[in-house]
Amino acid sequence: MPAASVLVVEDELIEAEDIRQTLETLGYVTDGIVRSGESALDTLKNKHPDLVLMDIHLAGTMDGIDTAERIHALYAIPVIFLTSYADEVTLGRAKVTEPYGYVLKPFDERELHTAIEMGLYKHRMEEQVKENERTIRVLANAIPDAVMLLDYNRQIIALNDAMARRLGYHYYSDVHPDPSVQFDQNGMFTSIESQVEAILRSGRPVRFEEKNGDEWFEISLLRISGLGEQKPCVLVQYHDITDHKRFEDELKKEGITQIEKNMEKFQILNDQIRNPLQAIMGYVNLDCVQYRERIINQVRQIDTIVDRLDHGWVESEKVRRFLLRHFYDEPGIAPDPMREEKDGRRC
């Protein structure tokens, strides 16, 4: 593993040289020595050291805190402050820049080495966490469903892009100005308001369907247990099933239409069979005495088949009425009127 590089920002030449020699003794690479905050920022345009050692009290228009603040905003480089003294006001300003450590002058090698190693380690861990968060976000955004994680107080812990779009992009930032879920947001989330508290108590997953305008969603809520003394949270997932619902609706309509077509065919077949049967019986009564009994037996068999067609028609009508009653009971959708009733003629 290559030695870590350090940029030294120190306006006292003797102290800067002392720091350089100490760093090299400890096995680090000095990536330059600059005397002002402006010079440090210019250097960082072309170099990317692993760490910056920054004297708080620098000569010039920018002190070390101002410079560290700019480095924090522009570059992912850890900064450790060097200082001979620091009052409460200075420390308060320094904290805002999120430094990785403080080293008081005069320092010894062990103290400086410890501060640098701890700063580098902390920075590596933070970068690893950021990378993990980026990976999780990529995976979360690869899911077309709107997903968010709520804490015990129904505050948003995390959400993906799809959920952010549904809530409004003002929710989608590292620090949410108002992270509480607006349960009346365009009609969304009204159904989960009471569910969140219930699932936190019982721990049982919940799944249900909900219509919002022209859209249908399958909503899933899952309690996520907290680690240690942490309170549990709730995963909320909105799965868009609008296309599925439309397909179901079309399928039901086509099913009813097909049943009605079959019933029409039953009616036609009934007439097509019964009319010739009546003619045959008429001819038998006029003549064919020798074969009359055989013909009548055959007619009875055909009549039995026709009765089965009648039964099929009746059962189909039951199914049709059931579908119309249970799947077309929404306001403004009335069942189709009964088609022409079967006349039930027999031979």
C-alpha positions in Angstrom: 0.0 0.0 0.0 1.5 3.4 -1.0 2.4 5.9 1.6 -0.3 8.5 2.3 0.3 12.0 0.9 -0.2 15.1 3.1 -0.5 18.8 2.0 0.8 21.1 4.7 -0.7 24.6 5.1 1.5 26.6 7.5 2.6 30.2 7.2 5.6 29.8 9.6 8.5 28.5 7.6 10.4 26.9 10.5 7.3 25.1 11.8 6.4 24.0 8.2 9.8 22.5 7.7 9.6 20.7 11.1 6.2 19.3 10.1 7.7 18.1 6.7 10.6 16.3 8.3 8.3 14.7 11.0 5.9 13.5 8.3 8.7 11.9 6.2 10.1 10.3 9.4 6.7 8.8 10.0 6.6 7.4 6.4 4.3 9.9 4.8 4.8 11.8 1.6 4.6 15.6 1.8 2.5 16.7 -1.2 3.6 20.3 -0.9 3.9 23.1 1.7 1.8 26.3 1.1 1.6 29.4 3.3 -1.9 30.7 2.7 -5.5 29.5 2.3 -5.6 30.8 -1.3 -2.4 28.9 -2.2 -3.9 25.7 -0.7 -7.0 26.0 -2.9 -4.9 26.6 -6.0 -2.8 23.6 -5.2 -5.8 21.4 -4.7 -7.0 22.2 -8.3 -4.1 20.0 -9.6 -3.3 17.8 -6.7 -5.4 15.4 -4.6 -3.5 14.6 -1.4 -4.9 12.0 1.1 -5.0 14.6 3.9 -4.5 18.3 4.6 -2.7 19.5 7.8 -4.1 23.0 8.3 -2.9 25.7 10.7 -5.9 27.5 12.0 -4.2 30.9 12.2 -3.0 31.8 8.8 -1.9 35.1 7.5 -4.0 36.6 4.6 -7.7 37.1 3.9 -8.5 33.5 4.6 -7.7 31.8 7.8 -7.4 28.0 8.2 -11.1 27.6 9.1 -12.3 29.5 6.0 -9.9 27.4 3.9 -11.1 24.2 5.5 -14.7 25.2 4.8 -13.9 25.7 1.1 -12.0 22.3 1.0 -15.0 20.6 2.6 -17.4 22.1 0.1 -15.2 21.4 -3.0 -13.2 18.2 -2.3 -13.5 15.0 -0.4 -10.2 15.5 1.5 -10.0 15.2 5.3 -8.5 18.2 7.1 -6.7 18.1 10.5 -6.2 21.4 12.2 -2.9 22.6 13.8 -3.2 25.2 16.4 -1.2 26.7 19.4 -4.4 27.8 21.0 -8.1 28.1 20.3 -10.8 30.0 22.1 -14.4 28.9 22.2 -15.5 31.1 19.3 -12.7 29.7 17.1 -13.5 26.1 18.1 -17.2 26.8 17.3 -16.3 28.0 13.8 -13.9 25.1 13.3 -16.5 22.4 14.2 -18.7 23.6 11.3 -16.1 22.5 8.8 -16.2 18.9 10.2 -12.4 18.5 10.7 -11.0 15.0 11.2 -8.9 16.0 14.2 -6.9 18.7 16.1 -3.2 18.7 16.9 -2.0 21.2 19.5 1.4 22.8 19.1 4.0 21.9 20.1 3.3 18.3 19.1 5.3 15.1 19.2 5.6 12.5 16.5 3.3 10.0 18.3 0.5 12.6 18.6 0.8 13.7 15.0 1.0 10.1 13.8 -2.1 9.1 15.8 -4.1 12.1 14.5 -3.2 11.4 10.9 -3.9 7.7 11.1 -7.3 8.2 12.8 -8.2 10.9 10.3 -7.3 8.7 7.3 -9.2 5.7 8.8 -12.3 7.8 9.6 -12.2 9.2 6.0 -11.9 5.7 4.5 -14.9 4.5 6.6 -17.0 7.5 5.6 -16.1 6.9 1.9 -17.1 3.2 2.3 -20.4 4.2 3.9 -21.0 6.7 1.1 -20.2 4.0 -1.5 -22.6 1.6 0.2 -25.3 4.2 0.3 -24.8 4.9 -3.4 -25.0 1.2 -4.1 -28.2 0.9 -2.1 -29.6 3.9 -3.8 -28.8 2.5 -7.2 -30.5 -0.8 -6.3 -33.5 1.0 -4.8 -33.9 3.2 -7.9 -33.7 0.1 -10.1 -37.0 -0.9 -8.6 -39.9 0.7 -10.4 -42.0 0.6 -7.2 -42.2 3.6 -4.9 -40.5 2.7 -1.7 -39.8 4.5 1.6 -38.7 3.7 5.1 -40.5 5.3 8.0 -39.2 5.5 11.6 -41.2 4.9 14.7 -42.5 8.5 14.6 -43.5 8.2 10.9 -40.5 10.3 9.8 -38.9 9.5 6.4 -35.6 7.7 6.9 -35.0 6.9 3.2 -36.8 6.8 -0.1 -36.1 6.1 -3.7 -36.7 8.3 -6.7 -40.1 6.8 -7.5 -41.4 7.6 -4.1 -39.8 11.1 -4.1 -41.7 11.9 -7.3 -44.9 10.9 -5.6 -44.2 12.9 -2.5 -42.8 15.9 -4.4 -39.1 16.5 -5.0 -38.7 18.8 -2.0 -38.6 15.6 0.1 -35.6 14.3 -1.8 -32.5 15.6 -0.2 -30.0 14.5 2.3 -31.7 16.5 5.0 -35.4 16.7 4.5 -36.9 20.1 5.5 -40.1 18.3 6.4 -39.5 14.6 6.6 -42.9 13.7 8.0 -45.2 12.0 5.5 -48.1 14.1 4.3 -50.9 11.6 4.5 -53.2 13.7 2.4 -50.7 14.2 -0.4 -52.9 14.0 -3.5 -54.9 11.3 -2.0 -51.9 9.1 -1.4 -51.0 7.5 1.9 -54.4 8.1 3.5 -54.9 4.3 3.8 -51.6 3.7 5.5 -51.9 6.3 8.3 -53.6 3.9 10.7 -51.8 0.9 9.3 -48.3 2.2 10.3 -49.1 2.3 14.0 -50.9 -1.1 13.8 -48.0 -2.8 12.1 -45.5 -1.3 14.6 -47.5 -2.9 17.4 -48.3 -6.3 15.9 -45.4 -6.8 13.6 -47.7 -8.6 11.0 -47.1 -7.6 7.4 -50.0 -5.9 5.6 -50.8 -6.0 1.9 -53.9 -4.5 0.3 -55.0 -2.8 -2.9 -56.0 0.9 -3.3 -57.3 3.0 -6.1 -56.1 6.6 -6.4 -57.7 8.5 -9.3 -57.2 6.3 -12.4 -54.3 4.4 -10.8 -54.4 1.1 -8.8 -51.7 0.2 -6.3 -50.8 -2.9 -4.3 -49.5 -1.5 -1.0 -47.2 -3.5 1.2 -46.1 -2.6 4.7 -43.4 -4.5 6.5 -42.0 -3.9 10.0 -38.2 -3.8 10.1 -36.8 -4.7 13.6 -34.3 -2.2 15.0 -30.8 -3.1 16.1 -30.1 -3.2 19.8 -32.2 -0.5 21.5 -33.3 1.1 18.3 -37.0 1.2 17.7 -38.5 -0.7 14.7 -39.3 1.1 11.4 -41.7 0.4 8.6 -41.0 -0.3 4.9 -43.7 1.0 2.6 -43.9 -0.2 -1.0 -46.4 1.0 -3.6 -46.6 -1.4 -6.6 -48.5 0.0 -9.6 -51.0 -2.6 -10.7 -53.0 -0.3 -13.0 -52.2 -2.2 -16.2 -53.0 -5.5 -14.4 -56.4 -4.1 -13.2 -57.2 -2.9 -16.7 -56.3 -6.3 -18.1 -58.5 -8.0 -15.5 -61.4 -5.6 -16.4 -61.0 -6.4 -20.1 -60.7 -10.1 -19.4 -64.0 -10.0 -17.4 -65.7 -8.1 -20.1 -64.5 -10.5 -22.8 -65.5 -13.4 -20.6 -69.0 -12.1 -20.2 -69.2 -11.4 -23.9 -68.0 -14.9 -24.8 -70.5 -16.4 -22.4 -73.3 -14.4 -24.1 -72.1 -15.5 -27.5 -72.1 -19.1 -26.4 -75.7 -18.7 -25.1 -76.7 -17.3 -28.4 -75.2 -20.4 -30.1 -77.1 -22.6 -27.6 -80.3 -20.9 -28.7 -79.6 -21.2 -32.4 -78.6 -24.9 -32.0 -81.7 -25.5 -30.0 -83.9 -24.1 -32.8 -81.9 -25.8 -35.6 -82.4 -29.2 -33.9 -85.9 -28.9 -32.6 -87.4 -27.7 -35.9 -86.3 -30.7 -37.9 -87.4 -33.0 -35.1 -90.9 -31.6 -35.2 -90.9 -32.1 -39.0 -89.7 -35.7 -38.6 -92.4 -36.5 -36.0 -95.0 -35.1 -38.5 -93.8 -37.4 -41.2 -93.8 -40.4 -38.9 -97.4 -39.7 -38.0 -98.3 -39.7 -41.7 -96.3 -42.7 -42.8 -93.4 -45.0 -41.9 -95.5 -47.1 -39.5 -92.9 -50.0 -39.8 -90.0 -47.8 -38.5 -92.0 -45.5 -36.3 -90.8 -46.9 -33.0 -87.1 -46.8 -34.1 -87.4 -43.2 -35.3 -89.1 -42.1 -32.1 -86.3 -43.7 -30.0 -83.7 -41.8 -32.0 -85.8 -38.6 -31.7 -85.8 -39.1 -27.9 -82.1 -39.4 -27.8 -81.7 -36.2 -29.8 -84.2 -34.5 -27.5 -82.0 -35.5 -24.5 -79.1 -33.9 -26.1 -81.1 -30.7 -26.7 -82.1 -30.8 -23.0 -78.5 -30.8 -22.1 -78.0 -27.8 -24.3 -80.8 -26.1 -22.4 -79.1 -27.0 -19.1 -75.9 -25.5 -20.4 -77.7 -22.3 -21.4 -79.2 -22.0 -17.9 -75.9 -22.6 -16.2 -74.2 -20.0 -18.4 -76.9 -17.5 -17.6 -76.2 -18.0 -13.9 -72.5 -17.3 -14.5 -73.3 -14.3 -16.5 -75.6 -12.8 -13.9 -72.9 -13.5 -11.2 -70.2 -11.7 -13.1 -72.5 -8.7 -13.8 -73.6 -8.5 -10.2 -70.2 -8.8 -8.6 -67.9 -7.1 -11.1 -70.1 -4.4 -12.5 -71.6 -3.0 -9.4 -69.8 0.3 -9.6 -71.8 3.5 -9.9 -72.8 4.2 -13.4 -72.2 0.6 -14.6 -75.4 -1.4 -14.8 -75.8 -5.0 -16.0 -76.9 -5.6 -19.6 -80.6 -6.3 -20.0 -81.5 -9.9 -20.4 -81.4 -11.1 -23.9 -84.4 -12.8 -25.5 -85.6 -15.6 -23.2 -85.4 -19.1 -24.5 -88.9 -20.3 -25.5 -88.4 -23.8 -24.2 -90.2 -25.5 -27.0 -90.3 -29.3 -27.0 -91.3 -31.9 -29.5 
